[in-house]
Amino acid sequence: MAEQKGSLTSSEVLSNFTIEEVNTDLLIVGGGMAGCGAAFEIKKWAPKDMKITMVEKAAIDRSGAVAQGLSAINTYLGDNQPEDYVKMVSNDLMGITREDLIYDVGRHVDSSVHLFEKLGLPIMKEDEEDKRTLAEGAKPLRAGKWQIMIHGESFKVLVAEAARKALGDENIYERVFIIRLLMDENNPNRVAGAIGFSLREAKIYIYKAKAVMMACGGAVNVFRPRSQAEGMGRTWYALWNAGSTYAMGFEAGAEMTTMENRFVPNRFKDGYGPVGAWFTLFKSRVKNAYGDDYMQKWGEMLKDYAPYGLSQVPATCLWNHVMLKDWHEGNGPFFMDTSGAIKKLYETLPEKRQKSLESDAWEDFLDMTIAQAGLWAAMDIDPKDTNSEVMPTEPYLLGSHAGACGMWVSGPKDISPQEWHWGYNRMTTVSGLFTAGDGVGASGHKFSSGSFTEGRLAGKSAVKFILDDPGFKPTVYADGQALAEEIYRPMIQFETFKNYSTDPSVNPNYISPRLYLYRLNKIMDEYVAGTSNFYRTNGKSLERGLELLNKLKEDSKKLAAGNLHELMRAWENYHRSVVGELHLRHILFREETRYPGFYYRMDHQKLDEVNWKVFVNSKINKSTGEIEVFKKPWVEIVPKN
């Protein structure tokens, strides 16, 4: 295990560590879009003496999925209505959605987009000469019914600056990794803080809080990525998202929902560049190796998945489903017809717009996936002349894009069914634990603007929760020595056994974070419908995968770390394995193929609207460690006809 430059070694940490206790009112874990949204909004509602603390494992200026930049804001209603937004999301997620939560985002999201523009985000307009803002009546350049184009390479920096000003730098702890939540000694179902460690010095942090907002993003690298060797780490979603939101919330006792869902996006092959703007803005199409449009060729298949396949825009998973059918018929590889799309647009656009079209095509990647532009340059590909391969990626687990993993949360009182509103908006089933963005289950298609908006909603609710219980003081007992042994266990393992073998990376007494990740990736890929099986599995494969996952989790106690960077990787990969097990258990429980194109239960290949148009939820019994998976009734709020 090579030492990370600038990272303290295990021997240095274990001989010098200190423990710092931080008392706060509200703890925000995660500095992405949802966390920054909460930070920005909280100061409007919190009294001046309320202490708000944010913890982020990186630096909030460049943390979260938006850190890489964006070329579009994918959720802006404009002239559309919240009811239309609910219908779109419900259709795309094959009907299993919390419509109350989606509606709530839809009715507030435009105000967040107007705020982004006020903070300095350049938003493209239909009329390039129009200097008005959206709030003043300017029309955005649409890339679809819900998407607007932006110059977003510094999107996250602008949002982080607003969060910093709201909280103050003294209340933001960066380069601190949280490993788990702390529960109140007097109320086992009430969160009372979190514990973590510094990534820059030998220090453990104990945060005591009256409420916690958990917003650490979704999960990447649970499955084996298509990119290998020198391309390892090249993924579509932010590779530092380790599923910590789900793992820590679940282990704290929060009820999870829709963890069987996953997102398998079609992306430009190898570079993982986005295809959305090419579909919606440039009106391009993907064709097979023989020049056929596979959606036209196999469109009849969509009838099997009514009503989701028969809408004007079929569900995202069904586009994959049809493409995979054509692939299995031997008609791959597939290419985005970039050259044909640009040529056709040249024929219809005014000369002034023609000049900016090509730069827009490149900026789509330079804003958010620079590696794709680099790959095109390396392969002598000019999109106006040469088409590029498109391929479905490995699966991702998230709740803010076209996915729906997450926690079961209380909805807004004015529109939620009674059984979906048990307290404060966006509070989980754990008292005082709030979440937003990727953390909220069964309500995808929030993207950057919706995640920020949901963070604002959760932050406001958390303040009210704290003010409504002024006498509460978190009671947390933490044995410093036991805490250090838990957090630094991988370092203790390394120091104890590092000289057992001549090469410290190969040792029978421990497993490195990288090798642990490879084992997880292999299990998930081969048994839980990864790319090597073209997203196919069955009950027996899942049961075998669960056996292997349980063995892997046993070995998590043998993870070893030679420095602080590897210690973070060890805890990240443990969180990934918790999320992988949840995903597997939910797919095993749901005996149908609800998301064809994202995964197939080959022993239950049909869509079963009679028995399975329900939520699949799960929860751990913290006393026994047993995981219960169960159905929860679905409720329609917005009529679809």
Secondary structure, DSSP 8 states (H G I E B T S, - for coil): ----TT--BHHHHHHH-EEEEEE-SEEEE--SHHHHHHHHHHHHHS-TT--EEEEESS-GGG-SGGGG-EEEES---TTS-HHHHHHHHHHHTTT---HHHHHHHHTTHHHHHHHHHHHT--B-BSSTT----TTTT--B-BSSSS-EEEEETTHHHHHHHHHHHHH-GGGEEESEEEEEEEE-SS-TTBEEEEEEEESSSSEEEEEE-SEEEE----B-SSS--S--GGGTT--SS-TT-BSHHHHHHHHTT--EE-TT--B--EEETTT----HHHHHTS---EE-TTS--HHHHSGGGGGGGTTTTTSSS--HHHHHHHHHHHHHTT---EEE-HHHHHHHHHHHS-HHHHHHHHHHHHHHHHTT-HHHHHHHHHTT--TTT--EEEEE---BB-SSSS---EE-----TTTS-GGG-SSSTTB-SSBTEEE-GGGB-S----HHHHHHHHHHHHHHHHHHHHHT-TT--------HHHHHHHHTHHHHHHHHHTTSSSSTTS-TT-B-HHHHHHHHHHHHHHHTT-GGGTTEE-HHHHHHHHHHHHHHHHHGGGB--SBHHHHHHHHHHHHHHHHHHHHHHHHHH--S-SSTTT-EETTS-S--HHHH-EEEEEEE-TTT--EEEEEEE----S---
